[in-house]
Amino acid sequence: MSFGDSKAIISNQPGIHESLANIVNKHLNTEFQKPISLHTKQAFAEIDAKVKAFNGPIILDSCCGVGQSTRIIAKQNPCALVIGVDKSANRISRNVDDSWQVDNYQLVRADLNDFYRLVVAANWNVDKHFILYPNPWPKSKHVKRRWHGSAVFPFIIKVGKSLELRSNWSLYLEEFQSALALAGIESELTELEQAQPLTPFEAKYQGSGQQCWSLSAKL
């Protein structure tokens, strides 16, 4: 399969957004009061019961799409329960036949803006949290739609003992790193070497010769 038509990120933003610090500090010091959607409450209640009954590491795979990354991570961590979350019912329910079919994962359709808050309230003991190739929202005016610019950012950094993000747009991760620093969290940004791709996006980026990066933090 050829992935040569994968496009690089194009943005009108040359560097870290000038308003990022103000946005992040506001969210760090303001209570997030958005009502939690009913469908996410119901989805969380079902998976929460499984988490409480599970005696082993919990790994969260956010924005999991069709769940390829969830299955790969589950195969790499056979003693863990790996939970993939995506807002799209179409992606979550898609029947994907691949070589990573395992039993130790669950896919959940939920709004992560709500799901993160429920995870924190339930005090889940998440071992590792992945956010792989999130929508970059590359236009400068959309900075608040990026995870580090959103009101749920203070909850994201309370989920898991460690966090890993990957992106083919280094500026996204540089901004996230700056947001982490504002919250007093150190992180490491590195070039991602050629390895088994975790997501279909990563496979496309590798196939078209794009450099990808990884941001890792201990929480």
mmCIF file of the C-alpha atoms, coordinates in Angstrom:
data_MODEL
# 
_entry.id   MODEL 
# 
loop_
_atom_site.group_PDB 
_atom_site.id 
_atom_site.type_symbol 
_atom_site.label_atom_id 
_atom_site.label_alt_id 
_atom_site.label_comp_id 
_atom_site.label_asym_id 
_atom_site.label_entity_id 
_atom_site.label_seq_id 
_atom_site.pdbx_PDB_ins_code 
_atom_site.Cartn_x 
_atom_site.Cartn_y 
_atom_site.Cartn_z 
_atom_site.occupancy 
_atom_site.B_iso_or_equiv 
_atom_site.pdbx_formal_charge 
_atom_site.auth_seq_id 
_atom_site.auth_comp_id 
_atom_site.auth_asym_id 
_atom_site.auth_atom_id 
_atom_site.pdbx_PDB_model_num 
ATOM 1   C CA . MET A 1 1   ? 0.000   0.000  0.000  1.00 0.00 ? 1   MET A CA 1 
ATOM 2   C CA . SER A 1 2   ? 1.338   3.427  -0.900 1.00 0.00 ? 2   SER A CA 1 
ATOM 3   C CA . PHE A 1 3   ? 1.105   6.289  1.574  1.00 0.00 ? 3   PHE A CA 1 
ATOM 4   C CA . GLY A 1 4   ? 3.024   8.759  -0.535 1.00 0.00 ? 4   GLY A CA 1 
ATOM 5   C CA . ASP A 1 5   ? 0.124   11.211 -0.748 1.00 0.00 ? 5   ASP A CA 1 
ATOM 6   C CA . SER A 1 6   ? 0.135   11.981 3.001  1.00 0.00 ? 6   SER A CA 1 
ATOM 7   C CA . LYS A 1 7   ? 0.219   15.755 3.453  1.00 0.00 ? 7   LYS A CA 1 
ATOM 8   C CA . ALA A 1 8   ? 2.333   17.667 5.947  1.00 0.00 ? 8   ALA A CA 1 
ATOM 9   C CA . ILE A 1 9   ? 0.722   20.159 8.332  1.00 0.00 ? 9   ILE A CA 1 
ATOM 10  C CA . ILE A 1 10  ? 0.312   23.657 6.909  1.00 0.00 ? 10  ILE A CA 1 
ATOM 11  C CA . SER A 1 11  ? -0.270  26.453 9.427  1.00 0.00 ? 11  SER A CA 1 
ATOM 12  C CA . ASN A 1 12  ? -0.413  30.234 9.519  1.00 0.00 ? 12  ASN A CA 1 
ATOM 13  C CA . GLN A 1 13  ? 1.185   30.056 12.979 1.00 0.00 ? 13  GLN A CA 1 
ATOM 14  C CA . PRO A 1 14  ? 5.016   30.368 12.886 1.00 0.00 ? 14  PRO A CA 1 
ATOM 15  C CA . GLY A 1 15  ? 5.704   29.550 16.542 1.00 0.00 ? 15  GLY A CA 1 
ATOM 16  C CA . ILE A 1 16  ? 4.105   28.881 19.915 1.00 0.00 ? 16  ILE A CA 1 
ATOM 17  C CA . HIS A 1 17  ? 0.836   30.802 20.085 1.00 0.00 ? 17  HIS A CA 1 
ATOM 18  C CA . GLU A 1 18  ? 1.253   34.219 21.683 1.00 0.00 ? 18  GLU A CA 1 
ATOM 19  C CA . SER A 1 19  ? -1.811  33.666 23.874 1.00 0.00 ? 19  SER A CA 1 
ATOM 20  C CA . LEU A 1 20  ? -0.978  30.135 24.994 1.00 0.00 ? 20  LEU A CA 1 
ATOM 21  C CA . ALA A 1 21  ? 0.282   31.047 28.472 1.00 0.00 ? 21  ALA A CA 1 
ATOM 22  C CA . ASN A 1 22  ? -2.777  33.174 29.205 1.00 0.00 ? 22  ASN A CA 1 
ATOM 23  C CA . ILE A 1 23  ? -5.108  30.447 27.944 1.00 0.00 ? 23  ILE A CA 1 
ATOM 24  C CA . VAL A 1 24  ? -3.435  27.663 29.934 1.00 0.00 ? 24  VAL A CA 1 
ATOM 25  C CA . ASN A 1 25  ? -3.147  29.677 33.143 1.00 0.00 ? 25  ASN A CA 1 
ATOM 26  C CA . LYS A 1 26  ? -6.812  30.623 32.921 1.00 0.00 ? 26  LYS A CA 1 
ATOM 27  C CA . HIS A 1 27  ? -7.823  26.963 32.616 1.00 0.00 ? 27  HIS A CA 1 
ATOM 28  C CA . LEU A 1 28  ? -5.479  25.930 35.430 1.00 0.00 ? 28  LEU A CA 1 
ATOM 29  C CA . ASN A 1 29  ? -7.144  28.442 37.724 1.00 0.00 ? 29  ASN A CA 1 
ATOM 30  C CA . THR A 1 30  ? -10.773 28.190 36.612 1.00 0.00 ? 30  THR A CA 1 
ATOM 31  C CA . GLU A 1 31  ? -13.285 25.448 37.363 1.00 0.00 ? 31  GLU A CA 1 
ATOM 32  C CA . PHE A 1 32  ? -14.551 23.595 34.267 1.00 0.00 ? 32  PHE A CA 1 
ATOM 33  C CA . GLN A 1 33  ? -18.327 23.593 34.658 1.00 0.00 ? 33  GLN A CA 1 
ATOM 34  C CA . LYS A 1 34  ? -19.543 22.198 31.332 1.00 0.00 ? 34  LYS A CA 1 
ATOM 35  C CA . PRO A 1 35  ? -22.316 19.621 31.941 1.00 0.00 ? 35  PRO A CA 1 
ATOM 36  C CA . ILE A 1 36  ? -21.275 16.023 31.253 1.00 0.00 ? 36  ILE A CA 1 
ATOM 37  C CA . SER A 1 37  ? -23.215 14.395 28.411 1.00 0.00 ? 37  SER A CA 1 
ATOM 38  C CA . LEU A 1 38  ? -25.549 11.517 29.213 1.00 0.00 ? 38  LEU A CA 1 
ATOM 39  C CA . HIS A 1 39  ? -24.032 9.150  26.627 1.00 0.00 ? 39  HIS A CA 1 
ATOM 40  C CA . THR A 1 40  ? -20.580 9.632  28.122 1.00 0.00 ? 40  THR A CA 1 
ATOM 41  C CA . LYS A 1 41  ? -21.909 9.066  31.649 1.00 0.00 ? 41  LYS A CA 1 
ATOM 42  C CA . GLN A 1 42  ? -23.480 5.806  30.513 1.00 0.00 ? 42  GLN A CA 1 
ATOM 43  C CA . ALA A 1 43  ? -20.387 4.675  28.601 1.00 0.00 ? 43  ALA A CA 1 
ATOM 44  C CA . PHE A 1 44  ? -18.162 5.536  31.536 1.00 0.00 ? 44  PHE A CA 1 
ATOM 45  C CA . ALA A 1 45  ? -20.342 3.635  34.015 1.00 0.00 ? 45  ALA A CA 1 
ATOM 46  C CA . GLU A 1 46  ? -19.948 0.458  31.938 1.00 0.00 ? 46  GLU A CA 1 
ATOM 47  C CA . ILE A 1 47  ? -16.175 0.676  31.598 1.00 0.00 ? 47  ILE A CA 1 
ATOM 48  C CA . ASP A 1 48  ? -15.739 1.884  35.168 1.00 0.00 ? 48  ASP A CA 1 
ATOM 49  C CA . ALA A 1 49  ? -17.261 -1.370 36.429 1.00 0.00 ? 49  ALA A CA 1 
ATOM 50  C CA . LYS A 1 50  ? -14.714 -3.327 34.383 1.00 0.00 ? 50  LYS A CA 1 
ATOM 51  C CA . VAL A 1 51  ? -11.850 -1.182 35.621 1.00 0.00 ? 51  VAL A CA 1 
ATOM 52  C CA . LYS A 1 52  ? -12.849 -1.713 39.254 1.00 0.00 ? 52  LYS A CA 1 
ATOM 53  C CA . ALA A 1 53  ? -13.065 -5.468 38.708 1.00 0.00 ? 53  ALA A CA 1 
ATOM 54  C CA . PHE A 1 54  ? -9.705  -5.647 36.933 1.00 0.00 ? 54  PHE A CA 1 
ATOM 55  C CA . ASN A 1 55  ? -6.582  -6.484 38.904 1.00 0.00 ? 55  ASN A CA 1 
ATOM 56  C CA . GLY A 1 56  ? -3.777  -5.130 36.753 1.00 0.00 ? 56  GLY A CA 1 
ATOM 57  C CA . PRO A 1 57  ? -2.410  -2.047 34.962 1.00 0.00 ? 57  PRO A CA 1 
ATOM 58  C CA . ILE A 1 58  ? -4.815  0.284  33.171 1.00 0.00 ? 58  ILE A CA 1 
ATOM 59  C CA . ILE A 1 59  ? -3.667  2.003  29.968 1.00 0.00 ? 59  ILE A CA 1 
ATOM 60  C CA . LEU A 1 60  ? -5.711  4.738  28.280 1.00 0.00 ? 60  LEU A CA 1 
ATOM 61  C CA . ASP A 1 61  ? -5.524  5.335  24.516 1.00 0.00 ? 61  ASP A CA 1 
ATOM 62  C CA . SER A 1 62  ? -7.276  8.629  23.783 1.00 0.00 ? 62  SER A CA 1 
ATOM 63  C CA . CYS A 1 63  ? -8.585  9.583  20.319 1.00 0.00 ? 63  CYS A CA 1 
ATOM 64  C CA . CYS A 1 64  ? -8.109  5.940  19.312 1.00 0.00 ? 64  CYS A CA 1 
ATOM 65  C CA . GLY A 1 65  ? -10.045 6.076  16.028 1.00 0.00 ? 65  GLY A CA 1 
ATOM 66  C CA . VAL A 1 66  ? -10.692 2.542  14.791 1.00 0.00 ? 66  VAL A CA 1 
ATOM 67  C CA . GLY A 1 67  ? -8.659  1.168  17.689 1.00 0.00 ? 67  GLY A CA 1 
ATOM 68  C CA . GLN A 1 68  ? -5.576  -0.102 15.865 1.00 0.00 ? 68  GLN A CA 1 
ATOM 69  C CA . SER A 1 69  ? -3.296  1.591  18.390 1.00 0.00 ? 69  SER A CA 1 
ATOM 70  C CA . THR A 1 70  ? -5.410  0.198  21.233 1.00 0.00 ? 70  THR A CA 1 
ATOM 71  C CA . ARG A 1 71  ? -4.985  -3.358 19.979 1.00 0.00 ? 71  ARG A CA 1 
ATOM 72  C CA . ILE A 1 72  ? -1.254  -2.968 19.354 1.00 0.00 ? 72  ILE A CA 1 
ATOM 73  C CA . ILE A 1 73  ? -0.692  -1.489 22.823 1.00 0.00 ? 73  ILE A CA 1 
ATOM 74  C CA . ALA A 1 74  ? -2.810  -4.286 24.311 1.00 0.00 ? 74  ALA A CA 1 
ATOM 75  C CA . LYS A 1 75  ? -0.724  -6.916 22.544 1.00 0.00 ? 75  LYS A CA 1 
ATOM 76  C CA . GLN A 1 76  ? 2.447   -5.249 23.800 1.00 0.00 ? 76  GLN A CA 1 
ATOM 77  C CA . ASN A 1 77  ? 1.036   -5.187 27.351 1.00 0.00 ? 77  ASN A CA 1 
ATOM 78  C CA . PRO A 1 78  ? -0.773  -8.513 27.834 1.00 0.00 ? 78  PRO A CA 1 
ATOM 79  C CA . CYS A 1 79  ? -1.219  -8.031 31.591 1.00 0.00 ? 79  CYS A CA 1 
ATOM 80  C CA . ALA A 1 80  ? -2.929  -4.656 31.168 1.00 0.00 ? 80  ALA A CA 1 
ATOM 81  C CA . LEU A 1 81  ? -6.463  -3.575 30.358 1.00 0.00 ? 81  LEU A CA 1 
ATOM 82  C CA . VAL A 1 82  ? -6.140  -1.095 27.488 1.00 0.00 ? 82  VAL A CA 1 
ATOM 83  C CA . ILE A 1 83  ? -9.058  1.283  26.990 1.00 0.00 ? 83  ILE A CA 1 
ATOM 84  C CA . GLY A 1 84  ? -9.415  3.134  23.694 1.00 0.00 ? 84  GLY A CA 1 
ATOM 85  C CA . VAL A 1 85  ? -11.719 6.160  23.642 1.00 0.00 ? 85  VAL A CA 1 
ATOM 86  C CA . ASP A 1 86  ? -13.029 8.026  20.603 1.00 0.00 ? 86  ASP A CA 1 
ATOM 87  C CA . LYS A 1 87  ? -16.010 10.312 20.056 1.00 0.00 ? 87  LYS A CA 1 
ATOM 88  C CA . SER A 1 88  ? -16.983 8.724  16.724 1.00 0.00 ? 88  SER A CA 1 
ATOM 89  C CA . ALA A 1 89  ? -19.437 5.835  16.870 1.00 0.00 ? 89  ALA A CA 1 
ATOM 90  C CA . ASN A 1 90  ? -18.584 5.024  13.247 1.00 0.00 ? 90  ASN A CA 1 
ATOM 91  C CA . ARG A 1 91  ? -14.875 4.638  13.955 1.00 0.00 ? 91  ARG A CA 1 
ATOM 92  C CA . ILE A 1 92  ? -15.341 2.739  17.224 1.00 0.00 ? 92  ILE A CA 1 
ATOM 93  C CA . SER A 1 93  ? -17.791 0.246  15.713 1.00 0.00 ? 93  SER A CA 1 
ATOM 94  C CA . ARG A 1 94  ? -15.851 -0.354 12.492 1.00 0.00 ? 94  ARG A CA 1 
ATOM 95  C CA . ASN A 1 95  ? -14.963 -4.005 12.032 1.00 0.00 ? 95  ASN A CA 1 
ATOM 96  C CA . VAL A 1 96  ? -11.203 -4.037 11.480 1.00 0.00 ? 96  VAL A CA 1 
ATOM 97  C CA . ASP A 1 97  ? -9.518  -7.342 10.703 1.00 0.00 ? 97  ASP A CA 1 
ATOM 98  C CA . ASP A 1 98  ? -5.824  -7.161 11.537 1.00 0.00 ? 98  ASP A CA 1 
ATOM 99  C CA . SER A 1 99  ? -3.080  -9.195 13.182 1.00 0.00 ? 99  SER A CA 1 
ATOM 100 C CA . TRP A 1 100 ? -3.412  -7.503 16.578 1.00 0.00 ? 100 TRP A CA 1 
ATOM 101 C CA . GLN A 1 101 ? -6.613  -9.187 17.714 1.00 0.00 ? 101 GLN A CA 1 
ATOM 102 C CA . VAL A 1 102 ? -6.374  -9.645 21.481 1.00 0.00 ? 102 VAL A CA 1 
ATOM 103 C CA . ASP A 1 103 ? -8.793  -9.866 24.392 1.00 0.00 ? 103 ASP A CA 1 
ATOM 104 C CA . ASN A 1 104 ? -7.374  -7.353 26.868 1.00 0.00 ? 104 ASN A CA 1 
ATOM 105 C CA . TYR A 1 105 ? -8.795  -4.148 25.401 1.00 0.00 ? 105 TYR A CA 1 
ATOM 106 C CA . GLN A 1 106 ? -12.074 -2.239 25.286 1.00 0.00 ? 106 GLN A CA 1 
ATOM 107 C CA . LEU A 1 107 ? -13.213 0.480  22.884 1.00 0.00 ? 107 LEU A CA 1 
ATOM 108 C CA . VAL A 1 108 ? -15.447 3.193  24.296 1.00 0.00 ? 108 VAL A CA 1 
ATOM 109 C CA . ARG A 1 109 ? -17.425 5.838  22.451 1.00 0.00 ? 109 ARG A CA 1 
ATOM 110 C CA . ALA A 1 110 ? -17.330 8.975  24.591 1.00 0.00 ? 110 ALA A CA 1 
ATOM 111 C CA . ASP A 1 111 ? -16.587 12.688 24.610 1.00 0.00 ? 111 ASP A CA 1 
ATOM 112 C CA . LEU A 1 112 ? -13.102 12.937 26.103 1.00 0.00 ? 112 LEU A CA 1 
ATOM 113 C CA . ASN A 1 113 ? -13.865 16.421 27.445 1.00 0.00 ? 113 ASN A CA 1 
ATOM 114 C CA . ASP A 1 114 ? -16.305 14.634 29.746 1.00 0.00 ? 114 ASP A CA 1 
ATOM 115 C CA . PHE A 1 115 ? -14.549 11.280 30.029 1.00 0.00 ? 115 PHE A CA 1 
ATOM 116 C CA . TYR A 1 116 ? -11.345 12.771 31.460 1.00 0.00 ? 116 TYR A CA 1 
ATOM 117 C CA . ARG A 1 117 ? -13.271 14.465 34.258 1.00 0.00 ? 117 ARG A CA 1 
ATOM 118 C CA . LEU A 1 118 ? -15.052 11.234 35.122 1.00 0.00 ? 118 LEU A CA 1 
ATOM 119 C CA . VAL A 1 119 ? -11.732 9.339  35.187 1.00 0.00 ? 119 VAL A CA 1 
ATOM 120 C CA . VAL A 1 120 ? -10.283 11.885 37.628 1.00 0.00 ? 120 VAL A CA 1 
ATOM 121 C CA . ALA A 1 121 ? -13.407 11.848 39.813 1.00 0.00 ? 121 ALA A CA 1 
ATOM 122 C CA . ALA A 1 122 ? -13.333 8.030  39.926 1.00 0.00 ? 122 ALA A CA 1 
ATOM 123 C CA . ASN A 1 123 ? -9.612  8.110  40.789 1.00 0.00 ? 123 ASN A CA 1 
ATOM 124 C CA . TRP A 1 124 ? -8.631  5.555  38.156 1.00 0.00 ? 124 TRP A CA 1 
ATOM 125 C CA . ASN A 1 125 ? -5.122  4.226  38.660 1.00 0.00 ? 125 ASN A CA 1 
ATOM 126 C CA . VAL A 1 126 ? -3.995  4.667  35.044 1.00 0.00 ? 126 VAL A CA 1 
ATOM 127 C CA . ASP A 1 127 ? -0.477  3.425  34.409 1.00 0.00 ? 127 ASP A CA 1 
ATOM 128 C CA . LYS A 1 128 ? 0.056   5.153  31.049 1.00 0.00 ? 128 LYS A CA 1 
ATOM 129 C CA . HIS A 1 129 ? -1.935  7.557  28.899 1.00 0.00 ? 129 HIS A CA 1 
ATOM 130 C CA . PHE A 1 130 ? -1.459  7.861  25.127 1.00 0.00 ? 130 PHE A CA 1 
ATOM 131 C CA . ILE A 1 131 ? -2.690  10.694 22.898 1.00 0.00 ? 131 ILE A CA 1 
ATOM 132 C CA . LEU A 1 132 ? -1.526  9.674  19.436 1.00 0.00 ? 132 LEU A CA 1 
ATOM 133 C CA . TYR A 1 133 ? -1.760  12.086 16.502 1.00 0.00 ? 133 TYR A CA 1 
ATOM 134 C CA . PRO A 1 134 ? -4.590  14.298 17.784 1.00 0.00 ? 134 PRO A CA 1 
ATOM 135 C CA . ASN A 1 135 ? -6.306  16.671 15.389 1.00 0.00 ? 135 ASN A CA 1 
ATOM 136 C CA . PRO A 1 136 ? -3.693  19.469 15.172 1.00 0.00 ? 136 PRO A CA 1 
ATOM 137 C CA . TRP A 1 137 ? -6.154  22.302 14.504 1.00 0.00 ? 137 TRP A CA 1 
ATOM 138 C CA . PRO A 1 138 ? -3.300  24.107 12.700 1.00 0.00 ? 138 PRO A CA 1 
ATOM 139 C CA . LYS A 1 139 ? -5.025  27.464 12.194 1.00 0.00 ? 139 LYS A CA 1 
ATOM 140 C CA . SER A 1 140 ? -3.900  29.984 14.807 1.00 0.00 ? 140 SER A CA 1 
ATOM 141 C CA . LYS A 1 141 ? -7.482  30.947 15.646 1.00 0.00 ? 141 LYS A CA 1 
ATOM 142 C CA . HIS A 1 142 ? -8.226  27.359 16.659 1.00 0.00 ? 142 HIS A CA 1 
ATOM 143 C CA . VAL A 1 143 ? -5.596  27.110 19.418 1.00 0.00 ? 143 VAL A CA 1 
ATOM 144 C CA . LYS A 1 144 ? -8.288  26.555 22.069 1.00 0.00 ? 144 LYS A CA 1 
ATOM 145 C CA . ARG A 1 145 ? -9.416  23.421 20.217 1.00 0.00 ? 145 ARG A CA 1 
ATOM 146 C CA . ARG A 1 146 ? -6.016  21.790 20.786 1.00 0.00 ? 146 ARG A CA 1 
ATOM 147 C CA . TRP A 1 147 ? -5.878  19.633 23.935 1.00 0.00 ? 147 TRP A CA 1 
ATOM 148 C CA . HIS A 1 148 ? -3.388  21.911 25.674 1.00 0.00 ? 148 HIS A CA 1 
ATOM 149 C CA . GLY A 1 149 ? -5.543  24.944 24.890 1.00 0.00 ? 149 GLY A CA 1 
ATOM 150 C CA . SER A 1 150 ? -8.804  23.376 26.020 1.00 0.00 ? 150 SER A CA 1 
ATOM 151 C CA . ALA A 1 151 ? -10.577 23.754 29.335 1.00 0.00 ? 151 ALA A CA 1 
ATOM 152 C CA . VAL A 1 152 ? -10.081 20.053 30.062 1.00 0.00 ? 152 VAL A CA 1 
ATOM 153 C CA . PHE A 1 153 ? -6.268  20.318 30.036 1.00 0.00 ? 153 PHE A CA 1 
ATOM 154 C CA . PRO A 1 154 ? -6.019  20.451 33.868 1.00 0.00 ? 154 PRO A CA 1 
ATOM 155 C CA . PHE A 1 155 ? -7.776  17.070 33.976 1.00 0.00 ? 155 PHE A CA 1 
ATOM 156 C CA . ILE A 1 156 ? -5.639  15.523 31.244 1.00 0.00 ? 156 ILE A CA 1 
ATOM 157 C CA . ILE A 1 157 ? -2.516  16.049 33.345 1.00 0.00 ? 157 ILE A CA 1 
ATOM 158 C CA . LYS A 1 158 ? -4.170  14.241 36.264 1.00 0.00 ? 158 LYS A CA 1 
ATOM 159 C CA . VAL A 1 159 ? -4.738  11.065 34.225 1.00 0.00 ? 159 VAL A CA 1 
ATOM 160 C CA . GLY A 1 160 ? -2.019  8.432  34.421 1.00 0.00 ? 160 GLY A CA 1 
ATOM 161 C CA . LYS A 1 161 ? 1.459   8.064  35.857 1.00 0.00 ? 161 LYS A CA 1 
ATOM 162 C CA . SER A 1 162 ? 2.942   8.915  32.474 1.00 0.00 ? 162 SER A CA 1 
ATOM 163 C CA . LEU A 1 163 ? 1.759   10.571 29.280 1.00 0.00 ? 163 LEU A CA 1 
ATOM 164 C CA . GLU A 1 164 ? 2.917   10.156 25.694 1.00 0.00 ? 164 GLU A CA 1 
ATOM 165 C CA . LEU A 1 165 ? 1.800   12.219 22.720 1.00 0.00 ? 165 LEU A CA 1 
ATOM 166 C CA . ARG A 1 166 ? 2.886   11.752 19.124 1.00 0.00 ? 166 ARG A CA 1 
ATOM 167 C CA . SER A 1 167 ? 2.473   14.139 16.208 1.00 0.00 ? 167 SER A CA 1 
ATOM 168 C CA . ASN A 1 168 ? 3.872   14.944 12.789 1.00 0.00 ? 168 ASN A CA 1 
ATOM 169 C CA . TRP A 1 169 ? 3.618   18.648 13.700 1.00 0.00 ? 169 TRP A CA 1 
ATOM 170 C CA . SER A 1 170 ? 6.378   19.466 16.181 1.00 0.00 ? 170 SER A CA 1 
ATOM 171 C CA . LEU A 1 171 ? 4.797   22.797 17.092 1.00 0.00 ? 171 LEU A CA 1 
ATOM 172 C CA . TYR A 1 172 ? 1.782   21.000 18.569 1.00 0.00 ? 172 TYR A CA 1 
ATOM 173 C CA . LEU A 1 173 ? 4.048   19.106 20.928 1.00 0.00 ? 173 LEU A CA 1 
ATOM 174 C CA . GLU A 1 174 ? 6.155   22.187 21.683 1.00 0.00 ? 174 GLU A CA 1 
ATOM 175 C CA . GLU A 1 175 ? 2.978   23.974 22.751 1.00 0.00 ? 175 GLU A CA 1 
ATOM 176 C CA . PHE A 1 176 ? 1.880   21.008 24.842 1.00 0.00 ? 176 PHE A CA 1 
ATOM 177 C CA . GLN A 1 177 ? 5.322   20.940 26.446 1.00 0.00 ? 177 GLN A CA 1 
ATOM 178 C CA . SER A 1 178 ? 4.992   24.635 27.288 1.00 0.00 ? 178 SER A CA 1 
ATOM 179 C CA . ALA A 1 179 ? 1.560   24.009 28.792 1.00 0.00 ? 179 ALA A CA 1 
ATOM 180 C CA . LEU A 1 180 ? 2.973   21.181 30.903 1.00 0.00 ? 180 LEU A CA 1 
ATOM 181 C CA . ALA A 1 181 ? 5.745   23.482 32.121 1.00 0.00 ? 181 ALA A CA 1 
ATOM 182 C CA . LEU A 1 182 ? 3.169   26.045 33.212 1.00 0.00 ? 182 LEU A CA 1 
ATOM 183 C CA . ALA A 1 183 ? 1.618   23.276 35.306 1.00 0.00 ? 183 ALA A CA 1 
ATOM 184 C CA . GLY A 1 184 ? 5.022   22.424 36.787 1.00 0.00 ? 184 GLY A CA 1 
ATOM 185 C CA . ILE A 1 185 ? 5.521   19.210 34.797 1.00 0.00 ? 185 ILE A CA 1 
ATOM 186 C CA . GLU A 1 186 ? 8.747   18.369 32.998 1.00 0.00 ? 186 GLU A CA 1 
ATOM 187 C CA . SER A 1 187 ? 8.663   16.554 29.660 1.00 0.00 ? 187 SER A CA 1 
ATOM 188 C CA . GLU A 1 188 ? 10.942  15.359 26.900 1.00 0.00 ? 188 GLU A CA 1 
ATOM 189 C CA . LEU A 1 189 ? 10.419  15.978 23.185 1.00 0.00 ? 189 LEU A CA 1 
ATOM 190 C CA . THR A 1 190 ? 12.255  13.641 20.836 1.00 0.00 ? 190 THR A CA 1 
ATOM 191 C CA . GLU A 1 191 ? 12.267  12.667 17.189 1.00 0.00 ? 191 GLU A CA 1 
ATOM 192 C CA . LEU A 1 192 ? 10.428  9.401  16.652 1.00 0.00 ? 192 LEU A CA 1 
ATOM 193 C CA . GLU A 1 193 ? 12.618  6.853  14.991 1.00 0.00 ? 193 GLU A CA 1 
ATOM 194 C CA . GLN A 1 194 ? 11.279  4.454  12.372 1.00 0.00 ? 194 GLN A CA 1 
ATOM 195 C CA . ALA A 1 195 ? 9.445   1.740  14.278 1.00 0.00 ? 195 ALA A CA 1 
ATOM 196 C CA . GLN A 1 196 ? 6.253   -0.248 14.096 1.00 0.00 ? 196 GLN A CA 1 
ATOM 197 C CA . PRO A 1 197 ? 3.567   2.415  13.557 1.00 0.00 ? 197 PRO A CA 1 
ATOM 198 C CA . LEU A 1 198 ? 0.879   2.448  16.217 1.00 0.00 ? 198 LEU A CA 1 
ATOM 199 C CA . THR A 1 199 ? -1.806  4.168  14.149 1.00 0.00 ? 199 THR A CA 1 
ATOM 200 C CA . PRO A 1 200 ? -2.834  4.305  10.481 1.00 0.00 ? 200 PRO A CA 1 
ATOM 201 C CA . PHE A 1 201 ? -1.804  7.978  10.508 1.00 0.00 ? 201 PHE A CA 1 
ATOM 202 C CA . GLU A 1 202 ? 1.673   7.101  11.727 1.00 0.00 ? 202 GLU A CA 1 
ATOM 203 C CA . ALA A 1 203 ? 2.010   4.530  8.935  1.00 0.00 ? 203 ALA A CA 1 
ATOM 204 C CA . LYS A 1 204 ? 1.054   7.160  6.365  1.00 0.00 ? 204 LYS A CA 1 
ATOM 205 C CA . TYR A 1 205 ? 3.483   9.720  7.753  1.00 0.00 ? 205 TYR A CA 1 
ATOM 206 C CA . GLN A 1 206 ? 6.313   7.198  7.782  1.00 0.00 ? 206 GLN A CA 1 
ATOM 207 C CA . GLY A 1 207 ? 5.427   6.084  4.262  1.00 0.00 ? 207 GLY A CA 1 
ATOM 208 C CA . SER A 1 208 ? 5.587   9.627  2.928  1.00 0.00 ? 208 SER A CA 1 
ATOM 209 C CA . GLY A 1 209 ? 8.878   10.374 4.679  1.00 0.00 ? 209 GLY A CA 1 
ATOM 210 C CA . GLN A 1 210 ? 7.488   12.806 7.245  1.00 0.00 ? 210 GLN A CA 1 
ATOM 211 C CA . GLN A 1 211 ? 9.305   13.210 10.560 1.00 0.00 ? 211 GLN A CA 1 
ATOM 212 C CA . CYS A 1 212 ? 7.214   12.418 13.609 1.00 0.00 ? 212 CYS A CA 1 
ATOM 213 C CA . TRP A 1 213 ? 7.888   13.370 17.217 1.00 0.00 ? 213 TRP A CA 1 
ATOM 214 C CA . SER A 1 214 ? 7.095   12.012 20.656 1.00 0.00 ? 214 SER A CA 1 
ATOM 215 C CA . LEU A 1 215 ? 6.471   13.994 23.838 1.00 0.00 ? 215 LEU A CA 1 
ATOM 216 C CA . SER A 1 216 ? 6.788   12.057 27.093 1.00 0.00 ? 216 SER A CA 1 
ATOM 217 C CA . ALA A 1 217 ? 6.082   13.195 30.631 1.00 0.00 ? 217 ALA A CA 1 
ATOM 218 C CA . LYS A 1 218 ? 6.006   11.663 34.086 1.00 0.00 ? 218 LYS A CA 1 
ATOM 219 C CA . LEU A 1 219 ? 2.901   12.804 35.899 1.00 0.00 ? 219 LEU A CA 1 
# 
